Amino acid sequence: MCVNRGRKVSSFEMLEAMTQDTDLRRIPVVMCSGSTRERDKERSRSLGAIGYLIKPVRFEHLRPMIAKAPGTGLPQEDAAGPPVLMRKG
């Protein structure tokens, strides 16, 4: 997850640098911002983000985005459901 409003480097600059690096571009990124502006959402998508969440972030909104990313191991059919807590037993 990339939270917008970085201090030294903006999240958009970081995402752009990641897409130009052959190793880093494979990492799925979800942008997290307080901005509701459509242009920020579009810019995130154009730079390769798999999702855009508006703060405050809720887990049930993040989970389906993560499930869509290749290699996460989270089954898509479980993505929309509530988080499951595993207990040792």
PyRosetta script that sets phi, psi and omega in degrees:
from pyrosetta import init, pose_from_sequence

init()
pose = pose_from_sequence("MCVNRGRKVSSFEMLEAMTQDTDLRRIPVVMCSGSTRERDKERSRSLGAIGYLIKPVRFEHLRPMIAKAPGTGLPQEDAAGPPVLMRKG")
pose.set_psi(1, 136.8)
pose.set_omega(1, 179.7)
pose.set_phi(2, -116.7)
pose.set_psi(2, 118.1)
pose.set_omega(2, -179.1)
pose.set_phi(3, -92.8)
pose.set_psi(3, 123.9)
pose.set_omega(3, -178.1)
pose.set_phi(4, -67.5)
pose.set_psi(4, 156.9)
pose.set_omega(4, -179.7)
pose.set_phi(5, 88.1)
pose.set_psi(5, 42.7)
pose.set_omega(5, 175.0)
pose.set_phi(6, -64.3)
pose.set_psi(6, 155.3)
pose.set_omega(6, -176.2)
pose.set_phi(7, -82.1)
pose.set_psi(7, -57.3)
pose.set_omega(7, -176.8)
pose.set_phi(8, -87.6)
pose.set_psi(8, -35.1)
pose.set_omega(8, 179.6)
pose.set_phi(9, -131.3)
pose.set_psi(9, 131.3)
pose.set_omega(9, 178.5)
pose.set_phi(10, -71.0)
pose.set_psi(10, 158.8)
pose.set_omega(10, 178.4)
pose.set_phi(11, -61.5)
pose.set_psi(11, -35.2)
pose.set_omega(11, 178.0)
pose.set_phi(12, -65.4)
pose.set_psi(12, -41.0)
pose.set_omega(12, 178.2)
pose.set_phi(13, -64.8)
pose.set_psi(13, -40.7)
pose.set_omega(13, 178.7)
pose.set_phi(14, -64.5)
pose.set_psi(14, -44.3)
pose.set_omega(14, 179.5)
pose.set_phi(15, -63.8)
pose.set_psi(15, -40.5)
pose.set_omega(15, 177.6)
pose.set_phi(16, -62.8)
pose.set_psi(16, -42.4)
pose.set_omega(16, 177.8)
pose.set_phi(17, -64.1)
pose.set_psi(17, -38.1)
pose.set_omega(17, 178.8)
pose.set_phi(18, -63.9)
pose.set_psi(18, -39.1)
pose.set_omega(18, -178.4)
pose.set_phi(19, -70.1)
pose.set_psi(19, -19.9)
pose.set_omega(19, 179.2)
pose.set_phi(20, -89.0)
pose.set_psi(20, -10.1)
pose.set_omega(20, 179.6)
pose.set_phi(21, -98.9)
pose.set_psi(21, 126.5)
pose.set_omega(21, -174.6)
pose.set_phi(22, -62.9)
pose.set_psi(22, -31.0)
pose.set_omega(22, 178.6)
pose.set_phi(23, -82.4)
pose.set_psi(23, -44.4)
pose.set_omega(23, -175.1)
pose.set_phi(24, -73.0)
pose.set_psi(24, -25.5)
pose.set_omega(24, -177.0)
pose.set_phi(25, -65.7)
pose.set_psi(25, -16.6)
pose.set_omega(25, 179.1)
pose.set_phi(26, -80.3)
pose.set_psi(26, -10.7)
pose.set_omega(26, -178.9)
pose.set_phi(27, -82.0)
pose.set_psi(27, 120.2)
pose.set_omega(27, 178.6)
pose.set_phi(28, -69.7)
pose.set_psi(28, 135.9)
pose.set_omega(28, -177.9)
pose.set_phi(29, -123.6)
pose.set_psi(29, 132.6)
pose.set_omega(29, 171.2)
pose.set_phi(30, -111.4)
pose.set_psi(30, 122.6)
pose.set_omega(30, 177.8)
pose.set_phi(31, -80.9)
pose.set_psi(31, 140.7)
pose.set_omega(31, 179.9)
pose.set_phi(32, -127.8)
pose.set_psi(32, 120.5)
pose.set_omega(32, -173.6)
pose.set_phi(33, -148.0)
pose.set_psi(33, 158.1)
pose.set_omega(33, 172.1)
pose.set_phi(34, -85.5)
pose.set_psi(34, -6.2)
pose.set_omega(34, -177.1)
pose.set_phi(35, -80.8)
pose.set_psi(35, 131.9)
pose.set_omega(35, 175.1)
pose.set_phi(36, -102.3)
pose.set_psi(36, 6.4)
pose.set_omega(36, -177.9)
pose.set_phi(37, -67.5)
pose.set_psi(37, 130.6)
pose.set_omega(37, 179.8)
pose.set_phi(38, -60.2)
pose.set_psi(38, -35.1)
pose.set_omega(38, -179.3)
pose.set_phi(39, -64.0)
pose.set_psi(39, -32.6)
pose.set_omega(39, 176.9)
pose.set_phi(40, -70.1)
pose.set_psi(40, -39.5)
pose.set_omega(40, 176.9)
pose.set_phi(41, -63.4)
pose.set_psi(41, -45.6)
pose.set_omega(41, 179.8)
pose.set_phi(42, -63.7)
pose.set_psi(42, -41.5)
pose.set_omega(42, 179.3)
pose.set_phi(43, -62.5)
pose.set_psi(43, -41.5)
pose.set_omega(43, 178.0)
pose.set_phi(44, -60.7)
pose.set_psi(44, -46.1)
pose.set_omega(44, 179.0)
pose.set_phi(45, -63.3)
pose.set_psi(45, -41.9)
pose.set_omega(45, -178.0)
pose.set_phi(46, -67.3)
pose.set_psi(46, -24.3)
pose.set_omega(46, 178.2)
pose.set_phi(47, -89.9)
pose.set_psi(47, 0.4)
pose.set_omega(47, 173.3)
pose.set_phi(48, 104.5)
pose.set_psi(48, 5.1)
pose.set_omega(48, 177.9)
pose.set_phi(49, -65.4)
pose.set_psi(49, 141.9)
pose.set_omega(49, 179.5)
pose.set_phi(50, -86.1)
pose.set_psi(50, -9.7)
pose.set_omega(50, 179.4)
pose.set_phi(51, -167.4)
pose.set_psi(51, 167.6)
pose.set_omega(51, -179.9)
pose.set_phi(52, -141.7)
pose.set_psi(52, 120.1)
pose.set_omega(52, 180.0)
pose.set_phi(53, -116.4)
pose.set_psi(53, 143.7)
pose.set_omega(53, 178.0)
pose.set_phi(54, -100.3)
pose.set_psi(54, 131.6)
pose.set_omega(54, 179.9)
pose.set_phi(55, -68.1)
pose.set_psi(55, 146.9)
pose.set_omega(55, -1.3)
pose.set_phi(56, -75.3)
pose.set_psi(56, 141.4)
pose.set_omega(56, -175.9)
pose.set_phi(57, -85.9)
pose.set_psi(57, 137.1)
pose.set_omega(57, 175.9)
pose.set_phi(58, -113.0)
pose.set_psi(58, 138.7)
pose.set_omega(58, -176.5)
pose.set_phi(59, -55.5)
pose.set_psi(59, -38.8)
pose.set_omega(59, -177.2)
pose.set_phi(60, -67.2)
pose.set_psi(60, -16.6)
pose.set_omega(60, 174.7)
pose.set_phi(61, -87.9)
pose.set_psi(61, -30.4)
pose.set_omega(61, -178.9)
pose.set_phi(62, -77.9)
pose.set_psi(62, -39.7)
pose.set_omega(62, -174.0)
pose.set_phi(63, -55.7)
pose.set_psi(63, -45.0)
pose.set_omega(63, 178.8)
pose.set_phi(64, -63.7)
pose.set_psi(64, -32.9)
pose.set_omega(64, 178.4)
pose.set_phi(65, -67.5)
pose.set_psi(65, -41.6)
pose.set_omega(65, 179.4)
pose.set_phi(66, -65.7)
pose.set_psi(66, -39.3)
pose.set_omega(66, -178.8)
pose.set_phi(67, -62.4)
pose.set_psi(67, -29.3)
pose.set_omega(67, -179.6)
pose.set_phi(68, -75.4)
pose.set_psi(68, -22.1)
pose.set_omega(68, -177.8)
pose.set_phi(69, -74.0)
pose.set_psi(69, 134.2)
pose.set_omega(69, -179.4)
pose.set_phi(70, -65.8)
pose.set_psi(70, 141.6)
pose.set_omega(70, 173.9)
pose.set_phi(71, 82.9)
pose.set_psi(71, 6.6)
pose.set_omega(71, -178.8)
pose.set_phi(72, -81.6)
pose.set_psi(72, -22.6)
pose.set_omega(72, 179.8)
pose.set_phi(73, 80.4)
pose.set_psi(73, 1.5)
pose.set_omega(73, 179.2)
pose.set_phi(74, -91.1)
pose.set_psi(74, 117.3)
pose.set_omega(74, -179.0)
pose.set_phi(75, -62.3)
pose.set_psi(75, 134.8)
pose.set_omega(75, -178.5)
pose.set_phi(76, -64.1)
pose.set_psi(76, -32.9)
pose.set_omega(76, -179.0)
pose.set_phi(77, -67.5)
pose.set_psi(77, -21.8)
pose.set_omega(77, 177.7)
pose.set_phi(78, -93.4)
pose.set_psi(78, -5.7)
pose.set_omega(78, -170.2)
pose.set_phi(79, -64.6)
pose.set_psi(79, -34.1)
pose.set_omega(79, -175.3)
pose.set_phi(80, -86.7)
pose.set_psi(80, -12.3)
pose.set_omega(80, -177.0)
pose.set_phi(81, -78.5)
pose.set_psi(81, 172.0)
pose.set_omega(81, 179.5)
pose.set_phi(82, -69.5)
pose.set_psi(82, 155.8)
pose.set_omega(82, 178.6)
pose.set_phi(83, -63.2)
pose.set_psi(83, 144.1)
pose.set_omega(83, -179.5)
pose.set_phi(84, -107.0)
pose.set_psi(84, 126.1)
pose.set_omega(84, 178.3)
pose.set_phi(85, -95.8)
pose.set_psi(85, 127.7)
pose.set_omega(85, 179.4)
pose.set_phi(86, -94.2)
pose.set_psi(86, 132.8)
pose.set_omega(86, 178.7)
pose.set_phi(87, -110.7)
pose.set_psi(87, 139.8)
pose.set_omega(87, 174.7)
pose.set_phi(88, -75.4)
pose.set_psi(88, 139.7)
pose.set_omega(88, -172.9)
pose.set_phi(89, -144.9)
pose.dump_pdb("model.pdb")
